[in-house]
Structure formats: C-alpha cells, structure tokens
Amino acid sequence: MTVVYVDEGHGSDSLDSACGSDALPFRTLSEAYLHNSPDDEYKVKKANEDEYKAASKSALKEAVSYAAQQQRKAMKAASKKTTQEAAQQEALAQATTTQIEEDLSLAVARPVRLNDTDSTMVGKPRQSEESKPKAPRTKGPVDVEKQCGVTLPNGAQCARSLTCKRHGMGSKRAVPGRSLPYDLLLKQYQE
C-alpha cells in the first residue's frame, strides 16, 4: 500500500508535474484517486494547513464517485471511437467496390470552341437585352394626402410617403392641393 499525497494549495493535477509523492503532490483528491489504486492511503493537506492528514471518508467517497464517472466517460468515448472507425472502414470498403459507368442515354460530350457558331453544336445564341422591347412604365397620379408631393426637377411630383427623407419639412408643407396642413396629415399617417 502506497501513500499518495494531495496538497490543495501547492499541488498539481497534471500528470507531467504530479506523481503523488510528498515532493510532487496532486492538487485534488479526485484526480489522485483516479490515477492511483483504491487500496492506496491518501494524505491531504489543506491550503491553509502545514501537515498532511488522512483523507476523510466523505472526501474519499466523492473521489470514488468522480473516478467511476471518469471511467464511464472514457469507456463511452472509446466505444464511440470504435463505432466511428468501423463505420469509416465500412464506407471505405463500399466506396472501393463502387464502379462508375457511362450513361449511354446521354448525349456524347464533344469539345466546343468559343468561336463555334454551328447551332447543332452550341445551341441557339442568346438574344441580347437590347433587342427586347421595353414597355414604358406608367405612373399614376400622386395622392398628396398620403405621399410627399414635392415637385422634382423633371416636373413630376415625389411619390414617396409623407415621411420622405429626401425633402425638407418646408418643401413638404408648401405642396399645393392638400386638404389639411402637412403636420396634421403626417400625424394621421403615423397613427
């Protein structure tokens, strides 16, 4: 039976710097118990104490529980890893047996050059956008009760809403044809 030392103030749970000796103690009892035999004797020194004392039963019980939990996690991870490796090997084996065959129902691929104009080889040329006739967009009258209505440089009226950010309040107030002042229309519009 070996004595394993745990120093909560100056120990380390890293296996590189802790072996459980008096000179290189573990930091926690749980890690010490996980890496050593259950039959070992565990001595613990609290952070504010000067001497090692035997580990309490409740602390050992907690360490046993922690070690069992870590072992279950390790077994689960190993099982998952072996399952994944088996699935990868199965997928690899299936991929090596797959044979690619040419579909004879498809057209035969032929090389085409950029300057080819034969329609049997390259298909129909696309019509340019300019050749399509564009229908003129007709705009309806501006409703000055719900729209900005400020006269634009081209002579038309602004068709944005009353909350238009392009034109100032003074310009919007000066629009002729409103049934109510602009401020009242804006208040109604926002409600």
N, C-alpha and C positions, 0 to 999 in steps of 0.2 A: 504494500500500500504506500503510495507516494503522497507527499504533502504538496498541494497546489496553492500558491499564494495569489491573493486578489487585493490590490491596493486601489481603492476608489479615487484617491487623489492623484497618484502619480503613475498608475499602471497604463497598459495599452492593450486593446483587444485585437490589434493587428498581429497576425502570426509571425510577421517578419521581426517584430520587436518585442514579442512576449512569448515566454515558454512556460510560465507558471512558477518559475524559481523565485527565490527571495530577491535576487538582483533584477530579474525581468518579470514582474508580476502582471497578471491580467488586470483590466480595469473593472470588469463586471463579472459577477459570479456566473451569470448565464452563459457567457462566452467561455469561461474556464471549464464549466461543466460540459459544454458542447464539444470541446476539443480534448477532453480527458475522460478517464474511466469513471464510472459511477462509484467504484469501490475506493477511489482516492479520498484523502482527507483534505478538506478545503478550509483555509485560514483566510479571514477577511480583515482588512484594516480600513476603517472609515476615513474619510478625507480629513477630519479634524482630530484623529487619534494617532498615537505613536506606536502602538503594538498590535500585532495580529491576534485575532480571536477566532475560535471555531465558528463556522457559519451556522446561522440559526436554522431551525427546521423549516420555518416558513419560507426563508430565502432559498433553501435547497429545493423545496417543493416547487417554487416558482421557476428555478433553474431547470428542474426535470421537465416541467411543462414546456418551457421555452425550447429545450433540446429536442423534445418529441415533435414539437411543431416544426422546427427547422428540418428535422429528418423527413417529415412528411412532405414538406415543400421540395426538398431535394429529390425525393423519390418521384414526386409528381412531375417535376421538371425533367428528370431523366426519362420517365415514361413518355412524356410529350415529345422529347427529342427523338427517341427511338421510333415513335409513331410517325413523326415528320420525315425522318430519314427513310423509313420503309415506304412511305407514300412517294417520296422523291425517286427512290430506286424503281418503284413500280411505274411511275410516269416516264422515267428514262427508258426502261425496258419497252414500254409501249411505243415510245417515240422512235426507237431504233427499228421497230418492226413495221412502222408506217411506210407505205410506198406511195409515191406521188405519180399519178398517171395523167396523161394529157387528155383533156375532154375533146373528143373528136366532133362534137356537135357545135363547137365554137368555130368562128372564122379563123383562118390561118393568119398568123401575125406576119406582116410584111414591113420592111423598113420604108419609111417615108421621109422625103427631104422637104425642107422648108419651102422651097420654090416649086414643088409639085402642084399642078393645077388640075390634074385628072380627077374628076368628081367620083369616079369609081374607087379611087384610092383614098382620097382625103375627105370626101363628103361635100356637101354644099357649102359655099362660102357664106359667111355671116353677113347680114345686111348691116350697114353702119347706122348709127343712131340718127344721123342727119337725114337719111332718106325717109324716115318715118314722119308722116305729117303730125304736127302737134296741134291739138285743139286749143284755141285761146281760152284762157281762164277768165270766166266772167265773175265779177264781184257784185254782190248785192248792195243795196243802199246801207249806209251806216246809220244805226239807231243811236242817236246822240243821248238818249236816256240811259243806255247801258254800255256805250262804247265811248272811247276817248274823243273822237271827232275833230281833233286839231287838224287844220289844213296843212298838207305836206307840200314840199317844193314842186312836185309834179301836178299839183292842183287837186289831188284826191284827198279824202279825209282818212285819218288814222283809224283803223278798225280794231285796235286793241281795246281791252276792257277799261272801265273807268279808273282802275288802279294803274294805268300805264306809267311806266318808269321813264319813258323816252321824252316825255313832255312835262314841262313845269306846271304847277298849280295855276299860275296866272294865265297860261295859254289855254288850259282846260276850262277855266272859268269864263274865258272870253268867247267860247264857241257859241255861235248863234243857233237858235232853234230849240233850246232846252225848255221844258215846261216848268221846271223848278230850278233854283240856283244849284250850281255844281256840288256844293258842300252837302246839301240835303239829299241829292241823288246819290252821292257817294256813301252817305250814312245808310240809306235804304239798301244800297247794293251790298254793303258789308254785313247787313243783318240777315 
